Amino acid sequence: MDSRLLLVFVCVWGVAKPHHSTGNLLATIRATQSSLFDFRGYAINAIDRNTDTNYETGSCSSTKAETSPWWSVDMFYHYRVYVVKITAGRMGAGIRGASILIGDSPAVNGNGNAMCATDVNVPSGESAFVFCKPKGVHGRFMTITLPGKTAALLLCEVEAFGSHEPH
């Protein structure tokens, strides 16, 4: 009788992106913005974990001066965000009158999402902690905007803190 041995080797390989359960929820994810000031101001620079406030070093994001500029991030998972830390660049007058929106819709740059905070002001070159009232805001997308203002939105670092809260 003829004996034959068949060896089958199967390799399954994949990469799953784990959700952050603690710490900065925005680390290493996808960010977009309404426009690009120049080659140094990409949206991803605001979540690169570099808190340098000098725009010239390429560690900040910046839109062009425009009406209602926005910056947005997709957290990939649903979180209840309690605190947002924003670091403004040294250039310009800082951030004045910003709104932070969080929710499940990426449509219209998050404008239909729940309000985390309004009238957020961060002095030039400084950081501010913003608390989402009253008990945090649930969602996957976060948008920072200067509603109705004609200005550039310059963000050197944005961090969000909360807890994983699936639907």
N, C-alpha and C positions, 0 to 999 in steps of 0.2 A: 504494500500500500504506500502511496506517495504522500509523504507529509510535507506540508508547506506552512510556513509561518508568515503571517501577514502582520506587519507592524505599521500602525497608523499613528502618526504624530499630528496632533491638532494644537494649534497655538491661537489662543484668543487674547487679543490685546486691545485695551481701550483706556481712555483717560476720562475719569469722572471728576467733575469739579465739586469739591466738598463745600458745603456752605459754612460760613463763619458762624460759630455759636457764641463766641466772645470776641472782644476787641473791636477793632475798626472794621465795620461791615463793608466798607468801600474799597478795601485793599485789593489791588490786581483785578479790576473788572473794567467794563466798557463804559466810556464817557463820550458825550457829544456836546456840541454847543452851536449856537445860532450862526456864528461866523468865525473867521480866523483872522486875528489882527496881523500876524506875520508868521514866519516859519518857526518861531520859538514858542508860540502860544497855543499849542495843541491841548484839547480838552483833557487828555489822559494825564497831563502834567499836574493837574490838581489832585490826583489820587496816586502819585508816585512815591508817597511816604517821605518826600523831601520838603521840609518846611522853610527852606530858604525863600526869603521874600524879595529877592533881587530878580526881577523879570529877565534881565540881561543874561543870567546864567542858564536860562531855559528850564527853570523849575516851576513855572507858573503857566496857567492858561489865560488867554485873553481873547475876547471878541473885539470886533471893530466897534467904534462908537455908532450906535444904532438905537432905534426905538424898541424898548422892551427886550433887551438882550437876555439870553437864557443859557444855562449850562445844565446838563442832565446826565444821570447815571442809571444804568440798569443793574440792579443788585442780583439778578438771576433767581433769587429766592424771595419769599415773602418774609418780611421782618416787621416787628413793631419797633419803630425808631423813637427813642426817648430824647436823645441829645445829638445835636449836629455841631461840630467844631469847624469854624471857617477861619482861614488865615488869608488876609488881604495882602496884596503886593505893596511895595514901597512907592511905586509910581502912582501918581494921581492922588485923588482925595479919599481913597479907601472905598468901602461899600456903603452906600446910603439908600435906605428904603427898600431893601431886598425882601422878597417873599420866598419861603421854602414850601414846596408842595410835595406830598408823598401819596402814592396810590398805585392802582393796578393798571392804569392806562398810559401807554406811551403817546397816545394821540394828542395832537396839538401841543406837543412838548410838555405834557403833564398839566396843562392849564385846568382840566376838569377834575384833577385829583384833590384830595383833602389838604387843607392848610395846616402846616406844622407851625409856622410863625410868619408874622408880617412885620414890616417896618424894622428889619434887621439892619443894624449899623455896625460896621467894623472899621475902626480907624486904620489909616494907611500903615502897612508894615506890622500890624498886630493881629492877634487871634481873639476870637470870641466864642463862647459856648452858648448855643441857642437851645432852649428846652421846648420840645413839642408839647403843647398844651392840649387838653388837660392831662391825659394819661398816655402820651405817645400816639403816633399815627402809624397805621398798618399799611403796607404796600410793598411793591417790587421796584417802582421807579421813583426817583427823587429828582426834583428840578429846583434850581435856584434861579430866580429871575428878578429883573428890575422893572416891574410893571409900569407902563406909561412913561418911563423916563428915557431920555436920549443920552446914552452914556456907553462906555465900554465896561464889560464885566471882567474884572481881573481877580482871579482866584489862585492863590499859591498852594493851598492845601485844603481839602475838604475831607472830614472824617464823620462817620455816623456811628452811633452806639445804640444798641438795643438787643432784642432777642429774636431768635428764629421763631416764626409763628405761621406755620402752614395753614392753608385754608381748611 
